[in-house]
Amino acid sequence: MHSPSRKEFVSLTFTGSGNYNNKQWRRQSCWRKWKQLSRLQRNLILFTVALMLVCGIATYPTVTEHFRETKTLFQTYKHVFWSSHLDRHLCVFNRRGALIEADQATEGGTAKEAENKVAVPAVEQGDHSHEPEFDRLEAVRDAFRHAWKGYKEFAWGQDELRPISKSYGEWFGLGLTLIDALDTMWILNLREEFEEAKTWVSTELSFNKNVDVNLFESTIRILGGLLSTYHLTGDALFLDKAKDIGTRLMPAFNTPSKIPYSDVNIGKGTAHPPRWTSDSTVAEVTSIQLEFRELSRLTQDTLDKVMQKVHKLEGKQDGLVPMFINTNSGQFTHLGVFTLGARADSYYEYLLKQWIQGGQKETELLEDYLQALEGVKKNLLKKSSPNSLTFVGELSHGQFSPKMDHLVCFLPGTLALGAHHGLPADHMELAKQLMETCYQMYAQMETGLSPEIVHFNMHEGSIRDVDVKLADRHNLLRPETVESLFYLYRFTKDRKYRDWGWEILQNFNKYTKVSTGGYTSINNVRDPEYPSPRDKMESFFLGETLKYFYLLFSDDPELVSLDKYVFNTEAHPLPIWPSAE
């Protein structure tokens, strides 16, 4: 209670006379006046000041944007710190889940350069619902130009752009993004960008480097990209470069079993398995054939046929193959584990595509493909709850897991491609079911972007079909779903596939586009407020994702006709051989 004699007001008297320049006296005087206030008066004043601060923050959104940018800056510095330490000691995974030597994935620039370059722009977000409607093809071209702007300004001639820190990352030091994007620029009719990239290839690209490269990644991105660009443009420059890198990769096949090593030093002409194992992943050793077969056809060279060796191996289950194969013995290892995701996915893709590439003559390839599909139906195909989505899980020593990688979303497109080339009609029906599932992997996420891995619910009474573990919530700008949407639309003309693709493109623009140029992979597709940018634009975003978006929205069936070309697993189209061959 307050004393009844205490006045509930403050009287302040100001006088024009006297000297008030003594700062210490004034501080003491103010403090004395404050202490003379009652507790109620002081609380009311503090409350009023706090209320004014809250209103000020609400009135000026730039303040909150400042906090968000500060958070982004912290995340970037944290990323740069950890990258600079971890990259020296740890291995990294490539796009198929295989381990890569640590010295093949180093940061671009010194610590001093990183310090100078890190001026973090905010990832572009916000409500785009009121933007004017514009042509979808032009929207894809705009997205490519924006990605190219960041690459050209901050990572020109390097492997990958780091758009948040405005720097680059090196893997092999061979300009992966630029080479991966060559045929995309040609298909999108971006001639100015193509010509400046061609000049770099002509004057700067050299494979005479003392560097270890991954056989699989170099084949699908570099060899495949150069061969594709040669066929689309007719420019011999790209064929000459393809011959050069192809020859330098050949030492990988000098193994006791002729199953290739995973790593090649393209300067020294030596090859070796990873330091931690003598195994290679099945997807890697069986997903280089489209490219080397085409190079062999153009150069009249011969290549040992790995697929024929794999065709005869024991250890399969209903046509499904294990994930690893030993380069010394030539036999499968880690038996009993089967997946269509990382480390095995493109084996199944290339069974069909080699059969198509060779004029549908190699019956062993077709037999293995059809048998594998029956194995998928028997062992891996299940339904989710509550919406009965068809999905492809995994099998480990007889135990089924409802885990599905985003990588598996290549399958609807591959099934549709096979049906187009005369395989059973039920392949197309399964393709449509799986396409719906892959779309739902996007639609059921808060950002509208798919995570890297999902787990499907199979129990009755489940509330939602899809669960995502914390470690699996990242999105790497992958192409597989857009790839399959392209195939499904090209063959069925069902407009919903275009609409689904348009939704996905808009969400890439909303959550992954960086204002100063480029797009970034993100850590959390479940958090639309802060999806946590990873500061990395994979080369396949330009090489595959944007290319398939463009083809999906194009009305021209002769733009990379699927009766004349077959795409490699990096979306580089290679010609189907004439039947006379």
N, C-alpha and C positions, 0 to 999 in steps of 0.2 A: 504494500500500500504506500501511497505517497503522503508525505507530511502535509497537513492542511495549511500550513503557513507557506508552502512552496508555491511559487508562481509558475503557471504552466505557459510561460512565454519568455522570450529573450529580448531584452532591450539593448540595442547597440547605438552608441552615440558617436557621431563623426564631427570632427572640428576642423576648421580650415587652418588653425594655427598649430604649431608644433612640428617637430621633425620626425618623420616615420621611415627614415632610411636605415634604421637599425634592423636588419633581417632577423637576427636572433630574437630581439624583443617581440617582433611581429609573430614569429612562430610560437613563442611562449604565450602571447596574448590570445592567439587563435585556439591553442590547445586549452587554455584556461576557460575560454568561452564554451568550447565543446564539452568540457567536463561539467560546466554549470547546467547543461541541458539534462532533462530527465531521461530515464531509460526509454520511455515511450517515444519522446521526441527524437532521440537518436535512432531508434528502430525505424520510425517513420521516414526519417531522412535516408537511411541506408536502403530501405525498401524502394523508395522513390528513385534513387540512383540506379539500383539493380534493374528496376522496371524500364528505365530509360535505356540502359545498355541492351536489354533484350529486344526492345522495340527497334533500336538502331540496327542490330544485327538482322532482324527480320525485314527491315526496310531496305537494307543494302545487301543484295545477294552476292555482290562481289566479295564481301567478307567471307561468306561461306565457301565461295569458290577458292579464295586464298587458302583456306584450311585444307580443301580437297587437293589443291596443287601441292601444298606442303606435304600432305600424306603421300602423294605420288612421288615427290622428290625423295622422301625418305625411303620409299620402296625401291626406287632406282639406285640410290646410293648403297642400300643394303644389297641389292642384286649385284652391283658392280663389285662390292667388297667380297661377297661370297664367291662370285665367278672368278675373280682374280686369284683366289686361294684354291678353290676346288678344282679348277680346270688343270692345275699343275699336278694334281694327285689322283684324280678320279677318272674313270672311264665314262663315256656318255653313250646313250642309246641312239641308234639311227631310227629312221622312220618305221622300220619293220621290227623294231625291238631288239636288234642285235647290238652287242657291245662294240664300241669303236675305241681305238687307241686314244689315250688322252691327248697326245701331241697332234692329233688330227682335228682337234676342236678347241683352238686357242682363241683368246680375245684379240680383236684388232686394236692396235694402238697401245701406247705405253700408259702407265698410271697417270703421268702428267697430262697426256692427251685426253684421257678420260675425264680428268678433272676439268679441263678446259671445255670439253664438249657437252658435259651434262648440264643442259639448261632445259628442264623438262617441260614440254607442252602437255596440256591436259588431253586425255583421250576424248575424242568428240562424242558427246552424248546429248540427250535431250529429246524432246518430242518433235518428230519429223512428220507427223500426221498432216500438217497443213502445208507441206511443200507441194508445189504444183506438180501435176502428173507429167512425166516425160518418158521418152522412148526408153525401153528397157535395154536395148542394145547399146544405146549411147550411155546409159547408166553404167554398164560394164566397162565401156571404154574410159569413162570418167574415173572409175575405180582403179583401172590399170594405170592411167596417167598419174593419179595421185600416189599410187604405190611406187611408180617409176620415178616420180619427182623426189621422193625421199631417198630412194636407192642412188639416184644420180648425184644428189647433193651430198650425201653423207657416207656412201659405201661404194662408190663407183669402182668397178673392177674387182671388188671383193666378193666373198662368198654370200654373206647374208647381211641384211640391214638390221640394225638395232634402233628402231625409230624413236623410242622415248629418250634415250641418251644421245641421239644423233651421232651414232658411231656405227661400227660394223663388227661382225664376228667372222673369224676365219675357220674353215674346216680343212680344205685341201689347198687353198690359195689359188684357185683356178677360175674364179668368177662364176660360181655356180648359178647364182640368181640370173645373171645376164644370159648365160647359155641356155638355162632352163626356159627363159622367157622369149627366146628368138622366134620360135614358130608361133607363139601366142600373138606377138606383135604383128606377124605376117597375116595371121587369120583375122585379127581385129582391124586390119588395114591401117595400122599405125606406122606409116612408112617413115616418117621423120625419126621416130624413136628406133625403128629397125635399122636405119642407115647408120645412126651413131653407134649402135651396138655392133653392127657389122664392121665398122672401122676399128673398133677395139679388138675384135676377133682377129682382124687382118694384121694389125700393127702391134698388139700387146700380148695376145694369148700365146703362151709357150708351155708345152708339156715337158720340156727338158729341165725338170726340177727334181732335186733330191728330196722327195716327199712321199710318205706312205699315203696311199688312198685306199678307200674301201672299194673292192671290185664291184659290188652290186650297185652302190650309190653312184659311182663314176659311170657305170654302164648305162643305167636307166636315165640319168640326168644329162651327162655330157655326151657320151656316144649316141644315145637315143636322140638328144636334142639336135646334135649336129647332122645326123642322118636325116631326121625329119625335115630340118630346114633346107637341106640340100634337095630333097624331093619336092618340096613345096616351091622353091625358088629356082631350081636348076643351076644354082651358083656353085661352081666346083670348089670354091674356097672352103665351103663347109664339108665337102667330101674329103678333101685333103686333110683337114683337121681331124675328121673322124677316123681316117686311116691311121693317122699318127697316134691318137690316143688308143685306138683298138690294138695296134701293134704293141704298144707299151703295156697294155693290160694282159697280154697273152702269157707272160711268165706265171700268172696265177694258176694256170692249168698244168704246170710241171709238178705234179704230185704223184705219189705211188699209185693212187687209185684213179687219177684223172678227174676226181672231184676237186674243183678249184679251191685254192686258199682264199681267205677273205680279204687279205691285204696285199697290195703291190706297191713297190717303190718304183715309180714311173721314170725316175732318173737313172737308177742303178740297174733296173731290169731284174730285180729280185722280188720274191714273194714269200709270204709266211702266214701261218694262222695267227689268231690273237695270242698274246703272250700267256693268257690264263687258260687256254684250252686248245686242243687240236680239232675241235668240232667247228663246223660251219652251220648256219641255219639253212633249212631246206628251202625256204622262200628265196634266199639269196642265190643259192647255186642253181636254182631252177627258174629264175626270173631274169636271166640275161640272154636267153636264147633268141628272142625276137630280134634283138639288136645285133648279136654276133652272126646270126644266120643271114641277116640282110647285108651286113658288111662282107661276109664270105661270098654272097651272091654277086656283089659289086666288084670284088677284088679277085674272085676265082680262087680264094684260099679255102682250105678245109678246116673244120673245127671238130674236135671230139664231141660227141653227142651225149651230154650228161643225161638228158631225158631218157635215152635208151637204157642207161645203167640203172636209173631210178625205177624204171618200169619193171625191172626184174628183181628188185630187192625184196627181201623178206622183212616183216615187221609192220606191214600195213594192216589195217582193220577195215574191211569192207571198202577198200579203195582210199581210206583216209591214211595220211602219212604222219609219222612223228615229226617233231619240230627240228631235230638236229641230225647231222650226218657227219661221220668222221672222215677227214681228208686222207688219212693214212690207210685205213681199212676199206673205205668206201661203203661202210655199213651204217644203217640208222643207229642212233643212240638215244638214250632217254625214252625207251619204248613205253607205250601205253598211255601217252598223253597226246590228245588230238584236239586241234582248234582250227578255225578258219580265220583267226585273228593274227596278231603279230607272230612272225617267224615261220608262218606256213601259208598265209593268205594267197600270195600271188603265184604259188605253185599251181593252184587250181585254175586261176585266171589264165596262166600261160599254156596250160594243157589245151584249152579251147582255142586260144588265139594263135598258137603255132599251127594248129590244125587248119584254121582259116587262112593264115598267112601262106601256108604251103599249098593252097588250092584244094583243101579237104581230101588229101590223098593219104596222109599218114594215120592209118587206122589205129595204131597203138595209142596215139595221143587221144583220139576220140574215145577209145575203149576205157582208158584210165579216167577220163573226164566223166563219162557216164557212170562208171562204177563208183567214183567218188561222190557224185550227187546222190546215188542210192544210199551210200554210207552216211551222208548228211541227213537224209530223211529218216533213216533207221536209228541213228545214234544221237544226233545233235538238234533236231528240229522239235520245238516244243511251242506251247501256247501260254500266254501270260494271263494274269487275272488282275482286274475284273473285265478287261475289254478284249480278251482273246487275241492279242497280238501275236503273230507268228514270229519266232525269233530263233537264232542259231546259237546254242550254248557251247560248252566245252566238255570234254570227257577226260578224266584222269584215273587210270587204272580201274575202270568200270564205274566210277562215281561221276554223276552228271553235275555240272555247275551251270546256273542260269546266267553266266557272265558273257557279255557280248561286247567286243571292241567296236569302236566306230569304223575301224578298218574293214570289218565284215560287210559294211554297206557297199562294197564293190560288187557283192554277189547279185543283187537284183539286176544291175546292168549287164553282168556277164550272162546270167540266165536269159535275159531278153535278147541279147546278141546271139546266143545259141539258137533260140527259137526262130529268130530271123533267118538264120542260115540252115533251117530245115530240121532242127531237133524237135522232140515232142512238144506239143502245144501246152502240156501241163507245166512245162518249164516257165512259160510266160505267166501262167496263173500264180505260180509260186513267187515269181519276180514281183508281181503286183502286191502280194501279201507282204513280202519283206520290204518293199518300198514304203508301204504304209507304216511299218514299224520304224524304219530309219527316219521318216519324217517325224514321227511321234517322239523320237529321241531328241529332236529339236523343240517341237511344240510344247512338250511337257516341262521344259526348263524355263525359269523365270526370265532369262535373257533371250529365249528363242534360239539359242545355240546349243549344239550337242556337246556333252562331255566326251572325254576320251574313251571311257568305259562305263557301261551301265550293268546293273543286275536286275533281272526281271522277277517280279513276284509271281509265284505259281500257286499260292494257297488261296482257297476260297475265302471270300470276305476281305481280300486286300482292297485298300482304298485307291491305290494308284498302281499302274503297271510297272513303273520304273523307279528303282532306287539308285542313288549315286553315292559312293563312298567319298569321303573328304579328299583322299589322294587322287581321285579319278575325275575331279571336276574341271580340269583344264580343257581348253579348246585350242588346237594348234593351227587353225585355219585350214583344216583338212578338206580334200576334194571328194571323198568317196560317195557321199550322199548326192552331191550335185552331179557327179559323174553318172550315177544310176538314174537320176531324174532326166538327164539328157537322153539316155538310151530309151527310157520308157516313153518319153514324149515323142522322140523320133519315130518309134515303131507304132505307137497307139494313137497319137494326136490328141490325147486326153489333156485338156487344158489345165486340169488341176495340178499336173506336174510342174507346169510353168508357174502357176500361182504359188505353189510351195517353194519353188526356187526363188521367186521374187521376195517372199517373206524372209528367207534365209539371207539373201543379199542385203536387204534392208537392215537386218539385225547385225550383220558384219559391219555395215556402215555406222550403225548406232553405237556399238560397243567395242569395236576394235580399230576404228579409223583414228589415226593420229593427225592432229591438225597441221603439223609442219611437214607432213609427207610420210606415206607408208601406213601399214596396218600391223597390229601387234597381236600375237597370241595372248590369251588371258588365262588366269589361274582359276577363276570361279564363275561358272555359268549359272550358278544359283543365286548370285548377288548382282542384281541390275544396278544397284546404287554404286557399287565399287567392285567391278569384276576383276580387279587386280592385274594390270597389264604385266606381261612377262618380258617385254622389251625385246621381241624377236619376231622377225617376219621370215618365215620359211620360204625357200626358193620355190617350193611347189605351190605356193599361193598364186604366184604369177604363172608358173609353168602348167598348173593343172586347174586349180579352183576357178580362176577367172576365165580360163579358156572354156571350161565346161559350162559356166554360166552363159557365155556368149553363144555357144552352140545350142544350148537349151532354148534361148530366146530367138534364135535365127529361124526364119521360115524357109531357108534355102536348103533342101535336102542334099544338094550337090556340094555344099560347103563341108569338105571332108566327108565324102560319101562313105557310108559304112559297107558298101559293096566294092569299094576300091581301096580302102585303107583299114588297118587295124591299129588301135592305139596300144602303145606299150604301157606299162604300169605307172609311168610318169606323164601320161597323156600326150606322148609324142607320136603322131600318126606315121606309120610305115606302110608302104604299098603291099597289097595282096598280090602275090606273084601270078603272072600270067599262067594259064592252064598248061601251056606248052612246056613250061619249066617243071 
